[in-house]
Amino acid sequence: MKRSLIVGTAVLATLLMGSTAALADSPHLIGSPSTTVSGNSITFSASVAGLGNANTATFDWDGTINVSSRCYTKSQNKPQAANKQEAINVDTETTSAVRNGRTNASLTVAPLSTLSCPPGQHVVVESVTYDITLSYMGDVLATFTS
């Protein structure tokens, strides 16, 4: 009886130590984060692993996006008009589903430019610079800069 109690206690202690290790989170990036500018929007994305047994993960996105845009005609000519310079402050959260401790975090900002063009013209984003950080539970996972 005494031997069974000792063995049972040892097995229970081993299971508890193993489950503690399994619950430990160590968030980190898988591969390189990416940035895609498409038309009048920009998307930041990163693959994150080490999220433990969570069902979802909430990420913080902070920083600034600077945009230069201009009106173009249908034939891609630039009328004599000043470019529009805009700064977009980013301070938001996104939540992603987690599967097997891994997820893809992404943020899309649109529109980049609020420029309004006369009839027959359309907005073209000529340049975008950014400095955005991706954080999880206060720890910076990635910095997107250009």
trRosetta pair geometry for C-beta under 8 A, 3 or more apart (Angstrom, degrees):
i j d omega theta_ij theta_ji phi_ij phi_ji
1 4 5.8 -53 -149 34 29 112
1 5 6.6 30 152 -19 62 105
2 5 5.7 -53 -152 34 33 114
2 6 6.6 32 151 -18 65 104
3 6 5.7 -54 -149 35 33 111
3 7 6.3 30 154 -15 67 107
4 7 5.8 -55 -143 41 30 109
4 8 6.0 33 156 -21 65 110
5 8 5.7 -54 -142 38 27 113
5 9 6.3 29 156 -20 62 107
6 9 5.8 -55 -148 36 28 111
6 10 6.4 29 153 -19 63 107
7 10 5.7 -55 -149 36 31 112
7 11 6.4 30 154 -19 65 105
8 11 5.8 -53 -147 36 30 110
8 12 6.3 30 154 -18 64 108
9 12 5.7 -55 -146 38 30 112
9 13 6.2 32 155 -20 65 107
10 13 5.8 -54 -146 36 29 111
10 14 6.4 31 154 -19 63 106
11 14 5.7 -55 -150 36 30 112
11 15 6.4 29 153 -18 65 106
12 15 5.8 -55 -148 37 31 111
12 16 6.3 30 155 -18 65 106
13 16 5.8 -55 -146 37 30 110
13 17 6.4 28 156 -16 65 106
14 17 6.0 -57 -148 38 29 108
14 18 6.3 28 155 -17 64 110
15 18 5.7 -58 -146 40 30 111
15 19 6.2 26 158 -18 67 107
16 19 5.9 -54 -142 37 30 107
16 20 6.5 34 156 -23 62 103
17 20 5.8 -51 -151 31 32 113
17 21 6.8 30 153 -16 63 104
18 21 5.8 -56 -154 36 34 109
18 22 6.4 32 151 -20 66 107
19 22 5.4 -51 -145 36 38 114
19 23 6.4 34 156 -19 67 106
20 23 6.0 -60 -150 37 30 107
20 24 6.9 46 150 -40 62 96
21 24 5.7 -38 -156 5 37 118
22 52 8.0 108 145 -144 56 82
22 53 7.5 49 139 -43 91 116
23 52 5.9 42 -168 -152 45 123
23 53 6.3 -46 -120 7 69 117
24 52 6.9 -161 93 -94 23 113
25 50 6.1 104 -174 150 63 78
25 51 6.0 3 -140 -153 110 28
25 52 4.1 -67 -83 -29 88 118
25 54 7.6 30 -96 -18 131 115
26 50 4.1 -81 82 -170 65 131
27 48 5.8 -3 -162 -177 97 111
27 49 7.5 157 -143 85 50 35
27 50 4.8 -177 -94 89 25 105
27 51 5.8 47 -94 -81 90 67
27 57 7.9 132 -107 -147 130 143
27 136 4.9 -96 143 81 172 145
27 137 7.4 146 4 30 144 111
27 139 6.7 147 66 78 120 131
27 141 6.3 -69 136 -94 114 119
28 48 7.2 155 79 -152 26 68
28 49 6.1 -27 66 66 77 80
28 50 5.0 57 17 12 83 143
28 141 7.3 173 -133 -139 27 96
29 32 7.5 50 150 -111 134 21
29 33 6.5 -74 -139 -47 140 88
29 46 5.6 -65 -124 -177 106 116
29 47 6.7 93 -164 74 67 64
29 48 6.2 -47 -101 -99 50 62
29 49 7.8 77 -174 21 9 80
29 141 5.8 131 -53 173 94 98
29 142 5.9 87 -74 -66 138 110
30 47 4.2 -61 62 107 100 113
30 48 7.1 -173 6 -93 88 11
30 49 5.0 69 -43 -11 115 115
30 102 7.2 11 -12 -139 144 118
31 47 5.7 47 41 42 107 122
33 44 6.9 9 171 -176 116 85
33 45 6.7 176 -159 92 75 42
33 46 3.9 -31 -106 -89 96 101
33 134 7.1 173 -113 13 152 144
33 142 4.4 93 -34 -166 149 154
33 144 6.2 -104 118 -79 134 94
34 44 7.6 170 90 -152 48 44
34 45 5.4 -11 60 61 89 89
34 46 7.5 166 18 -77 62 55
35 42 6.7 -5 -172 -175 94 101
35 43 7.1 164 -153 84 48 51
35 44 5.4 -12 -103 -102 80 69
35 45 7.9 169 -82 21 37 67
35 130 7.2 180 -141 56 151 140
35 144 5.4 120 -65 -160 124 125
35 146 7.2 -116 80 -47 161 122
36 42 7.0 164 85 -155 47 54
36 43 4.8 -6 57 55 96 98
36 45 7.7 4 5 9 104 109
37 41 7.5 171 -152 92 52 44
37 42 5.0 -20 -101 -103 72 84
37 112 7.8 16 -144 -50 100 158
37 125 7.0 -128 178 100 123 139
37 128 5.4 166 -103 33 144 148
38 41 5.7 -15 67 66 80 89
38 42 7.8 154 22 -92 63 36
38 43 7.3 5 13 2 108 106
39 125 7.3 99 154 13 32 117
40 110 6.1 91 111 -145 81 90
40 111 4.5 -16 148 -146 119 91
40 112 5.2 -152 -175 28 60 88
40 113 5.8 -96 -141 34 102 88
40 123 6.3 52 -89 99 125 123
40 125 5.9 150 -106 -32 56 120
41 108 5.8 11 176 -177 122 99
41 109 6.5 168 -155 84 71 48
41 110 3.5 -22 -102 -85 106 109
41 111 6.7 -82 -73 -121 72 42
41 112 6.2 -174 -93 -27 24 96
42 65 6.5 177 45 -137 152 146
42 108 7.2 168 86 -150 41 56
42 109 5.3 -5 57 54 90 96
42 110 7.6 170 21 -66 53 71
42 112 6.0 79 -14 -79 100 122
42 128 6.1 172 -77 178 137 159
42 130 7.1 167 153 -51 161 150
43 106 6.1 2 -175 -173 100 109
43 107 7.0 169 -150 86 56 44
43 108 4.5 -19 -98 -98 86 82
43 109 7.9 -176 -79 18 41 63
44 61 7.2 141 69 -134 139 130
44 106 6.6 168 88 -150 53 58
44 107 5.0 0 53 55 99 92
44 108 8.0 -171 22 -75 62 39
44 132 5.8 -103 -80 95 164 151
44 134 7.1 -167 139 -62 128 119
44 144 5.2 -95 -130 -42 125 167
45 104 6.2 4 -170 177 107 100
45 105 6.8 165 -150 89 55 53
45 106 4.0 -7 -101 -102 91 96
45 107 7.7 -175 -72 23 57 55
46 104 7.3 169 86 -156 35 60
46 105 5.2 -8 60 58 86 99
46 106 7.7 170 20 -76 54 59
46 134 5.8 171 18 79 143 171
46 141 6.7 151 119 122 156 121
46 142 5.1 -171 -87 -5 158 158
47 102 7.1 6 179 -173 90 103
47 103 7.7 -175 -152 98 55 34
47 104 5.4 -32 -101 -102 66 75
47 105 7.9 178 -92 19 17 73
48 51 6.5 72 125 -50 102 114
48 57 7.0 -125 91 103 137 162
48 59 7.8 170 -13 -84 159 129
48 102 6.9 171 93 -150 51 58
48 103 5.7 -10 62 63 94 76
48 104 7.4 153 17 -105 76 23
48 105 5.5 37 -7 -11 124 111
48 136 6.8 125 -161 -46 155 151
48 141 6.3 -17 -108 -164 117 157
49 101 6.0 52 -166 125 71 93
49 102 4.4 -14 -106 -101 77 93
50 101 6.1 28 -89 167 8 114
50 102 8.0 59 0 -84 40 69
51 54 5.2 -79 152 40 101 116
51 57 5.2 -75 -142 -72 142 135
51 98 5.0 -119 101 -136 143 140
51 101 4.8 166 52 -162 70 58
51 102 6.7 169 19 -69 110 24
51 103 6.5 12 -4 4 158 103
51 136 7.9 -93 -105 -178 97 152
52 101 5.7 108 4 -115 10 98
53 101 7.3 -27 -65 -76 34 85
54 57 5.7 93 107 -69 143 79
54 98 4.9 60 92 40 87 156
54 101 7.9 91 35 -113 79 53
55 97 7.0 -44 161 -146 66 71
55 98 6.1 158 165 47 14 96
56 95 5.3 17 173 179 124 105
56 96 6.6 159 -156 81 75 35
56 97 5.8 -49 -101 -106 76 41
56 98 5.9 -178 -101 -1 16 93
57 95 7.0 168 83 -150 37 61
57 96 5.6 -17 58 59 87 86
57 98 5.2 87 -20 -59 100 117
57 103 5.5 -171 30 32 124 149
57 105 7.4 -76 98 -79 117 106
57 136 6.4 -13 178 -137 116 121
58 93 5.4 6 -178 -177 101 120
58 94 7.3 171 -150 86 57 34
58 95 4.8 -25 -97 -96 75 84
58 136 7.8 140 84 -135 49 73
59 93 6.6 155 78 -155 45 66
59 94 5.3 -14 57 59 98 83
59 95 7.6 173 15 -87 71 34
59 96 7.0 19 -5 2 114 107
59 105 4.6 64 -27 -142 165 135
59 134 5.9 -11 -180 -166 123 89
59 135 6.8 147 -165 73 70 44
59 136 5.6 -41 -109 -84 75 80
59 141 7.8 -60 -136 23 112 136
60 92 7.8 165 -152 91 53 34
60 93 5.6 -33 -97 -98 57 79
60 133 7.9 3 107 105 89 90
60 134 7.5 146 78 -159 54 40
60 135 4.3 -19 61 63 104 100
60 136 7.5 -178 18 -76 81 31
61 90 5.5 -61 130 153 98 118
61 91 7.6 -169 91 -123 66 17
61 92 5.3 -11 59 64 103 78
61 93 7.2 170 15 -93 81 27
61 94 6.7 36 -15 -2 120 101
61 107 4.9 47 -80 -57 167 164
61 132 6.1 -5 -170 -174 91 110
61 133 7.3 168 -149 81 44 50
61 134 6.0 -10 -100 -102 74 65
61 135 7.9 -172 -71 23 30 75
62 90 6.1 168 -144 101 22 85
62 91 5.4 33 -115 -106 79 66
62 132 7.0 155 81 -153 35 61
62 133 5.3 -13 61 54 87 95
62 135 7.2 6 11 4 108 116
63 89 8.0 -169 104 -153 30 52
63 90 5.1 1 59 55 66 113
63 130 6.6 75 127 179 130 83
63 131 4.8 -152 -163 102 121 61
63 132 3.7 -148 44 -101 147 47
63 133 5.7 138 -50 5 113 68
63 144 7.6 -163 43 61 168 90
64 87 5.8 -15 -167 -171 112 99
64 88 6.9 147 -159 75 58 51
64 89 5.8 -28 -102 -105 78 56
64 90 6.8 -164 -79 14 25 86
64 130 7.0 -169 98 -143 50 58
64 131 5.8 15 51 52 81 91
64 132 7.7 -155 37 -71 31 69
65 87 7.3 153 79 -159 48 49
65 88 4.3 -11 59 57 100 105
65 90 6.4 70 -13 -31 99 114
65 109 6.2 172 0 89 162 161
65 112 6.9 -100 137 -137 134 93
65 128 6.5 -16 -173 -165 98 98
65 129 7.5 162 -158 85 50 45
65 130 4.5 -10 -109 -103 73 99
65 132 7.2 10 -63 -56 87 112
66 85 7.3 -10 -172 -169 92 88
66 86 7.4 166 -154 87 48 48
66 87 5.4 -18 -102 -104 73 75
66 88 7.8 -163 -73 20 28 72
66 128 7.1 152 81 -157 55 46
66 129 4.6 -5 56 59 106 93
66 130 7.1 -166 21 -73 67 49
67 84 8.0 1 110 104 93 85
67 85 7.3 157 84 -155 54 43
67 86 4.7 -12 60 61 101 95
67 87 7.7 -179 20 -81 75 28
67 88 6.8 39 -8 -11 115 107
67 112 4.7 160 -107 161 149 99
67 113 5.4 -150 141 -74 139 80
67 125 6.1 -60 -160 -142 106 105
67 127 7.5 164 -153 89 42 57
67 128 5.5 -5 -105 -106 72 77
68 83 5.2 12 -172 163 94 135
68 84 7.3 158 -153 77 47 47
68 85 5.6 -13 -100 -100 76 70
68 125 7.5 109 77 -166 49 62
68 126 5.0 -57 104 66 96 101
68 127 4.5 18 44 50 113 93
68 128 7.8 -145 26 -66 70 42
69 83 6.6 150 72 -165 31 84
69 84 5.2 -21 63 58 85 97
69 86 7.4 -3 11 9 107 112
69 112 7.3 144 -57 106 128 98
69 113 3.6 27 -20 -110 162 153
69 115 4.8 -149 99 -2 125 140
69 123 5.5 8 173 -170 130 99
69 124 6.4 166 -156 83 79 42
69 125 4.9 -43 -97 -104 97 53
69 126 6.2 163 -110 6 33 82
70 78 6.0 3 142 -138 137 108
70 81 7.2 149 -155 82 88 96
70 83 4.8 -55 -74 -110 98 77
70 84 7.1 169 -79 13 46 76
70 115 7.5 -93 -91 175 11 172
70 123 7.7 145 77 -150 27 57
70 124 5.8 -24 66 61 76 91
70 126 5.7 34 8 -31 106 125
71 78 7.7 123 85 -145 57 63
71 79 6.1 -19 93 37 106 110
71 81 6.1 14 40 62 111 142
71 115 6.7 -147 -56 147 83 127
71 117 3.8 141 -120 -117 117 111
71 118 7.0 63 -169 22 158 75
71 121 4.3 37 178 152 109 135
71 122 7.1 145 -150 70 68 21
71 123 6.4 -45 -96 -93 59 50
71 124 7.6 123 -132 15 13 83
72 76 5.6 -8 177 -137 128 42
72 77 6.7 146 -161 68 74 34
72 78 5.9 -44 -106 -89 74 61
72 79 7.9 173 -121 1 27 79
72 121 6.2 159 76 -160 31 87
72 122 6.0 -30 61 63 84 73
72 123 7.9 100 17 -150 83 7
72 124 4.8 37 -10 -12 125 126
73 76 6.9 -64 69 10 71 13
73 77 4.5 2 33 52 118 89
73 78 7.9 -137 2 -65 84 17
73 79 6.6 103 -43 -41 99 95
73 120 6.5 -6 -139 140 79 92
73 121 5.5 -54 -93 -103 47 82
74 120 6.5 -75 -22 -176 103 74
74 121 7.7 -115 -34 -99 62 40
74 122 7.7 79 -83 0 57 107
78 81 7.9 -133 169 38 79 80
79 121 6.9 -55 -2 -103 128 145
83 126 6.7 -67 -132 28 129 141
84 113 6.5 109 83 -154 123 109
84 114 7.9 -119 142 65 149 65
84 115 4.4 174 26 -85 152 113
86 112 7.6 149 75 157 128 64
86 113 6.3 156 20 -120 140 61
86 114 6.6 124 -98 21 158 92
86 115 8.0 -134 -28 -42 128 86
88 109 6.3 128 130 175 153 142
88 112 7.1 -105 -19 -144 146 58
90 107 7.6 87 -160 148 133 149
90 109 6.7 -80 -94 -81 115 139
90 132 5.9 0 64 -117 151 105
92 107 7.0 136 80 -136 119 130
94 105 6.5 131 83 -160 121 82
94 106 7.0 -104 130 73 165 44
94 107 5.6 -151 -28 -83 142 86
96 103 4.3 135 118 166 124 136
96 104 6.4 -153 -159 71 151 49
96 105 5.5 -127 -12 -94 146 59
96 106 7.7 98 -83 18 129 72
97 103 6.4 170 86 -118 43 119
98 101 6.6 9 175 -118 113 14
98 102 6.8 138 -157 60 75 24
98 103 4.7 -74 -100 -47 62 118
99 102 6.3 -40 72 64 65 77
99 103 7.0 116 19 -81 69 73
105 134 6.2 126 112 -163 142 134
105 136 7.9 -126 -70 -69 154 111
105 141 7.9 92 35 77 153 151
107 132 7.8 -148 68 177 139 148
107 134 8.0 -167 -2 -99 123 102
109 112 6.5 82 114 -85 98 72
111 114 6.3 131 87 -77 120 57
112 125 5.4 33 84 -103 136 143
112 128 6.4 -53 -161 -101 149 123
113 123 5.3 -172 92 178 133 137
113 125 5.6 -169 -20 -88 124 90
115 123 5.0 142 76 -116 108 118
117 121 3.9 -124 166 99 127 104
117 122 5.9 -162 49 -102 158 12
117 123 5.7 -159 -24 -57 120 70
118 121 5.4 57 61 24 71 119
125 128 6.2 18 162 -49 123 104
128 146 7.1 47 109 74 74 148
129 146 5.1 -145 -137 88 61 95
130 144 6.0 -10 111 117 117 101
130 145 6.8 -150 95 -128 64 34
130 146 5.5 48 38 24 74 102
131 143 7.4 -10 -165 -176 69 98
131 144 7.4 170 -144 88 23 63
131 145 5.0 23 -109 -110 70 87
132 143 7.3 159 84 -159 46 52
132 144 4.3 -6 60 56 98 107
132 145 7.7 -171 27 -68 59 52
133 140 5.3 -53 -170 -133 120 109
133 142 7.2 165 -154 89 53 50
133 143 5.2 -22 -102 -104 75 74
133 144 7.6 -164 -77 20 27 73
134 140 7.2 103 74 -159 49 63
134 141 5.0 -55 103 63 96 101
134 142 4.4 13 44 54 115 93
134 143 7.7 -150 19 -72 74 31
134 144 7.3 66 -21 -16 101 101
135 138 6.4 -14 171 -148 124 7
135 139 6.2 158 -157 77 83 34
135 140 5.1 -47 -94 -95 89 49
135 141 6.3 160 -112 3 29 83
136 139 5.9 -26 66 61 70 88
136 141 5.5 44 2 -37 102 125
140 143 6.8 15 174 -55 124 90
